[in-house]
Amino acid sequence: MKRSKIRENLFKMVFCTEFHDQEEFKEQQELYFEEQLPQAAEGEKLSEEERTYIIQKFEDLTQKIAEIDGKINAVASRWKTTRMGKTDLAILRLAVYEMQYEDSIPVKVAINEAVELAKQFGGDDSPSFVNGILARLV
């Protein structure tokens, strides 16, 4: 599976955190894999290695949400995380995580992929909003 598809699945899981308590994350992650991924088209199915990678990144990211949100809030004038749309916030959290904690992912790639996710899943202004916030973190 392409790296962008793995990132998309991770984004969807991060998005779901907005609707559940942290104690439910483990159960929600299992439900995601049971319900969402079997519907994936051929060639988009996750290998066990990819699934493990996503779970590890999801768990690491969710442990750092408060820290990540602090970084976002520090550069987002008038748009604190509590006011942001859930889709944009999930994209930003994933991108900031990749930019700050993933040495194997270049910052420019993390930003570009975040903008692409914003184009696919966000509103009309999401790509420029996400790009603007992330540009301030560089």
C-alpha positions in Angstrom: 0.0 0.0 0.0 1.2 3.5 -0.8 2.5 5.7 2.1 -0.3 8.2 1.3 -3.0 5.6 1.8 -1.4 4.5 5.1 -1.4 8.2 6.2 -5.0 8.5 5.1 -6.0 5.6 7.4 -4.1 7.1 10.2 -5.8 10.5 9.7 -9.2 8.8 9.8 -8.3 7.1 13.1 -7.0 10.5 14.5 -10.3 12.1 13.4 -12.3 9.5 15.3 -10.5 10.5 18.6 -12.6 13.7 18.6 -15.7 11.7 19.2 -14.5 9.3 21.9 -12.8 9.3 25.3 -9.2 8.2 25.5 -10.3 5.0 27.3 -12.2 4.0 24.2 -9.4 4.6 21.7 -8.3 0.9 21.7 -11.8 -0.3 21.1 -12.4 2.3 18.4 -9.1 1.3 16.6 -10.3 -2.3 16.5 -13.7 -1.3 15.2 -12.0 0.8 12.5 -10.0 -2.1 11.2 -13.0 -4.4 11.4 -15.4 -2.1 9.6 -13.5 0.3 7.4 -10.7 -1.7 6.0 -12.5 -4.8 4.7 -14.4 -2.4 2.4 -11.1 -1.2 0.8 -10.6 -1.9 -2.8 -8.2 -4.6 -3.9 -4.6 -3.2 -3.7 -5.7 -0.9 -0.8 -5.8 -3.6 1.8 -3.4 -3.3 4.7 -0.8 -5.9 5.3 -0.3 -7.0 8.9 3.0 -4.9 9.0 1.1 -1.8 7.8 -1.6 -2.3 10.3 0.9 -2.6 13.1 2.7 0.5 11.9 -0.6 2.5 11.9 -1.5 1.3 15.4 1.9 2.2 16.8 1.8 5.7 15.2 -1.8 6.2 16.4 -0.9 5.2 19.9 2.2 7.4 20.0 0.3 10.4 18.4 -2.6 10.1 20.9 -0.2 10.2 23.8 1.2 13.5 22.5 -2.1 15.3 21.6 -1.8 17.8 24.4 1.7 18.7 23.4 0.8 18.8 19.6 -2.2 21.0 20.4 0.1 23.3 22.3 2.3 23.7 19.3 -0.7 24.4 17.0 -2.2 26.9 19.5 1.1 28.8 19.7 1.0 29.6 16.0 -2.7 29.7 15.3 -3.8 33.3 16.0 -7.5 33.6 16.6 -8.0 29.9 15.7 -7.2 27.8 18.8 -7.7 24.0 18.5 -11.0 24.3 20.4 -12.5 26.4 17.6 -11.1 24.4 14.6 -13.1 22.1 12.5 -12.5 18.5 13.5 -11.3 17.5 10.1 -8.7 20.3 9.9 -7.6 19.6 13.5 -7.1 15.9 12.8 -5.0 16.8 9.7 -3.0 19.3 11.6 -2.3 16.9 14.5 -1.1 14.3 12.1 1.1 16.7 10.2 2.6 18.2 13.3 3.3 14.7 14.7 5.1 13.8 11.5 7.0 17.1 11.4 8.1 16.9 15.1 8.5 13.2 15.8 9.1 11.4 12.5 12.7 11.9 11.4 12.1 9.7 8.4 9.5 12.0 7.0 10.8 15.3 5.5 8.9 18.4 6.8 7.9 19.4 3.2 6.4 16.0 2.6 4.4 16.2 5.8 3.0 19.6 4.8 2.3 18.6 1.3 0.5 15.4 2.4 -1.5 17.4 5.0 -2.6 19.8 2.3 -3.7 16.9 0.0 -5.7 15.4 2.9 -7.3 18.8 3.4 -8.3 19.0 -0.3 -9.8 15.5 -0.1 -11.6 15.6 3.3 -11.8 19.3 4.3 -13.8 22.3 3.2 -13.0 24.8 0.5 -10.7 26.8 2.8 -9.1 23.8 4.5 -6.0 23.4 2.2 -4.9 27.1 2.7 -5.8 27.0 6.4 -3.8 23.8 7.0 -0.9 25.1 4.9 -0.9 28.4 6.7 -0.7 26.9 10.2 2.0 24.4 9.2 4.1 27.0 7.5 4.3 28.9 10.8 5.7 25.8 12.5 8.7 25.5 10.1 
